[in-house]
């Protein structure tokens, strides 16, 4: 994949995230809905170990909800992308090291 294709792909992902924020529902998701129906939502809030940095998919320092949710979505996607790339590179490096080790054993007496 060329650098131009990578940049176009990243821009497309960013636009999709921003559009998803614009058209997303303000209703609770399935898990939150079930927790509310069963009376567990208050229990979960009381049992929290630490506060999430982007609760409700918003960044507290940004006052405009649409902009805040868009930035939070982009930040979340960037975190997942970087984490995935890190894991993928570790796996590829480990596989290369293993192949090199096996090749050496086959060649040497």
C-alpha positions as MATLAB code, in Angstrom:
seq = 'XXXXXXXXXXXXXXXXXXXXXXXXXXXXXXXXXXXXXXXXXXXXXXXXXXXXXXXXXXXXXXXXXXXXXXXXXXXXXXXXXXXXXXXXXXXXXXXXXXXXXXXXXXXXX';
ca = [
       0.000    0.000    0.000;
       1.431    3.369   -0.996;
       1.715    6.328    1.351;
      -0.994    8.139   -0.599;
      -3.381    5.207   -0.123;
      -2.576    5.106    3.606;
      -3.322    8.807    3.997;
      -6.578    8.510    2.055;
      -7.571    5.519    4.224;
      -6.864    7.424    7.457;
      -8.843   10.445    6.243;
     -11.753    8.176    5.278;
     -11.699    6.548    8.726;
     -11.713    9.967   10.372;
     -14.670   11.112    8.276;
     -16.590    7.927    9.070;
     -16.010    8.469   12.802;
     -17.173   12.083   12.608;
     -20.276   11.107   10.612;
     -21.017    8.309   13.067;
     -20.951   10.824   15.914;
     -23.319   13.152   14.063;
     -25.849   10.409   13.343;
     -25.444    8.411   16.564;
     -28.332    7.917   18.922;
     -28.428    9.550   22.343;
     -30.302    6.524   23.690;
     -28.299    4.149   25.898;
     -26.700    1.152   24.208;
     -27.929   -2.396   24.819;
     -25.746   -3.101   27.834;
     -26.660    0.173   29.544;
     -30.341   -0.400   28.778;
     -30.327   -3.872   30.362;
     -28.393   -2.575   33.391;
     -30.983    0.177   33.879;
     -33.899   -2.263   33.561;
     -32.337   -4.614   36.125;
     -31.428   -1.780   38.494;
     -27.690   -2.392   38.180;
     -26.609    0.939   36.692;
     -26.314    2.678   40.082;
     -24.367   -0.269   41.499;
     -21.842   -0.114   38.685;
     -21.233    3.588   39.257;
     -20.745    3.077   42.997;
     -18.281    0.184   42.470;
     -15.967    2.021   40.029;
     -12.242    1.623   40.638;
     -11.244    4.704   38.623;
     -12.846    7.239   36.306;
     -12.516    6.654   32.584;
     -10.777    9.509   30.743;
     -13.580    9.882   28.165;
     -16.797    8.986   30.005;
     -19.902    8.885   27.816;
     -17.594    9.296   24.791;
     -16.971   12.953   25.672;
     -13.893   14.969   26.586;
     -14.767   17.153   29.611;
     -12.527   20.080   28.603;
     -14.355   20.519   25.255;
     -17.696   22.221   25.896;
     -19.392   21.564   22.531;
     -20.864   18.024   22.720;
     -20.572   17.254   18.997;
     -16.944   18.381   18.813;
     -16.145   16.635   22.093;
     -17.616   13.329   20.908;
     -15.829   13.611   17.547;
     -12.462   14.219   19.193;
     -13.077   11.360   21.647;
     -13.954    9.038   18.758;
     -10.853   10.033   16.814;
      -8.679    9.607   19.924;
     -10.166    6.177   20.609;
      -9.589    5.082   17.017;
      -5.994    6.343   17.165;
      -5.362    4.436   20.410;
      -6.753    1.224   18.915;
      -4.750    1.733   15.702;
      -1.462    2.313   17.532;
      -2.079   -0.640   19.855;
      -2.912   -2.921   16.948;
       0.178   -1.846   15.018;
       2.353   -2.449   18.094;
       0.997   -5.974   18.598;
       1.199   -6.785   14.872;
       4.829   -5.673   14.657;
       5.729   -7.740   17.716;
       4.094  -10.823   16.182;
       5.819  -10.283   12.829;
       9.196   -9.773   14.535;
       8.739  -12.933   16.613;
       7.834  -14.967   13.514;
      10.859  -13.629   11.621;
      13.124  -14.518   14.537;
      11.685  -18.046   14.676;
      12.085  -18.608   10.933;
      15.677  -17.366   11.079;
      16.430  -19.700   14.009;
      14.997  -22.733   12.218;
      16.870  -21.924    9.022;
      20.141  -21.768   10.919;
      19.534  -25.146   12.568;
      18.786  -26.774    9.207;
      21.950  -25.391    7.603;
      24.433  -25.980   10.417;
      25.556  -29.568   11.177;
];
